Amino acid sequence: MKKNKARSVRINWVGIVSFFILTAFIMQIAILCYDYITKKTSNLSLIALLILIEIIILSTICTVFDWVRRKIMVDKPTKKILQATEKIAQGDFNTKLQITHEYGKYNEYDLIMENLNKMATELQKNEVLKTDFISNVSHEIKTPLAVIQNYATLLQDDTLSGEKRREYAKTLINASKRITDLITNVLRLNKLEHQEIQEKHEVFSLTEALADSVVEFETLIENKNLTLDCDFDDVFIFSSKTLLEIAWNNLISNAIKFSSEGGKISISLKRKQKNVEISVSDTGCGMTSEVGAKIFEKFYQGDASRSTEGNGLGLTLVKKVIDILGGEISVQSEIDKGSMFKILLKGCVYEN
């Protein structure tokens, strides 16, 4: 912004000086003409007529000069800008304005064009994201709906055994739960992105909050015969308990989901002076560095074989929460050896 203002001031001074020089030039011509006329004749009527003609000629020259100047310096760039804004308003975000001056020699119109180009680029990105988002949501809903439709049809068969009916009913429940989870995550992510969920800070025991989250998954851990290793420091922090619960629940859920039967999950909470470091690791299938680089993107699922167990929004929510709280999240992983998600919460440790 400071650069832009400096350019505007410089351009305005050039305009003022140019106007002053033009005015002085016209006045000098008028004086010279008057002096010449009065020397050639003493007829007042003729002098008045010649001066009137002089004024008309000079005014015409100024008018023509100003008309040409406006056509080149005002109307031409304004027309370009209006045409571009009309295209953008109609949804053509590929519109790009060609800036004629070099960077550092921009005038106000160049700055407007540059800002319009940036705006069109951002709108184009948002349009792509919106299209991809709608496409992914539609796909994620379509699959469980197809399952519900198929199994609901099968349940109408009067010859089905009780065991089959229970099996099909369980499948219907899982499919409906998947849709519910998807809608919940979409709404939650939308609220986070639009800051509708307030980051209400409070002092609380992070140790107890994390332990409570682990207890909620106790049944799932036992069902997969997983070994659970927890190493918690006793830490109180000033942060948003509600938002952090979203992060813990998704990370622990993922660790369980991607761990093989009889595997191990490790959860660590360590105080690092004023900071806190939390890690959640598993001994599951792991991922490549390419997958790890995309794992926080919306709807991205690195392990296609487990796509029916999630919707690709969990880690996106975690990343969004940590970003809102000003923390950092990273992942270390190796194929067939597992993954470790590490969160660093900065300057949040509370001391009495």
Salt bridges, closest charged atoms under 4 A:
ASP35 OD2 - LYS39 NZ 3.34
ASP66 OD1 - ARG69 NH2 2.85
ASP110 OD2 - HIS101 ND1 2.63
GLU122 OE2 - LYS125 NZ 3.71
GLU127 OE1 - LYS130 NZ 3.57
GLU140 OE1 - ARG178 NH2 2.92
GLU167 OE1 - LYS164 NZ 3.74
ASP181 OD2 - LYS177 NZ 2.98
GLU193 OE2 - LYS298 NZ 3.00
ASP231 OD2 - LYS270 NZ 2.93
ASP233 OD1 - LYS270 NZ 3.56
ASP303 OD2 - ARG306 NE 3.03
ASP323 OD2 - LYS319 NZ 2.91
GLU328 OE2 - LYS346 NZ 2.65
GLU334 OE2 - LYS337 NZ 3.53
GLU351 OE2 - ARG271 NH2 2.39
GLU351 OE1 - LYS274 NZ 3.36
